[in-house]
Amino acid sequence: MSRKQIDAPLQPNEAFGEVVRSLRKEKGLSQEELGFRCDLDRTYISGIECGKRNPTIQSIWFIAEGLDEPPGILIAKTNERVEDAKEE
């Protein structure tokens, strides 16, 4: 059974991964350091950044805390990326 996808060139999980990677690099953190801050495995962070994982609300919250950002900012930036991709 395939998962339903939104009608957009960039899926939300892919956009969220781009946001996490961008903020992580902006703050000079490795995937390992972010994982340590979030109490999540580095491979899980990698999977999120590659758009291969669909994080739970709780994981999004932990990642936001690890990045010192409000969770709403991560979601808002993800939405912006999805909308921007629709316009391209």
C-alpha positions, 0 to 999 in steps of 0.5 A: 500500500502506497502512502498518499502524497500531497500534490507538490513537487516537494513533499513535506518530509523532504522540505522538513529535512531541508529545513533541519539541515539548513538550520543545523549547518547554520548553527555549526552542528554536526548530525551527531551533535544535534542527535546528542542535543535531541537524544536522537540517533545520528542515523535518525537525523540523517534519515530526516534530512534526506527526507526518508523519515517522517518524524513524529510531533515529539521528534519535531519538538526534540529537534527544535529544542536541539536547534534552539528554535520554536517548533512552530518555526520549523513547521513554518519554514517547511511550509514556505519551502513546499509553497515555494517549490509549487511556484517554481 
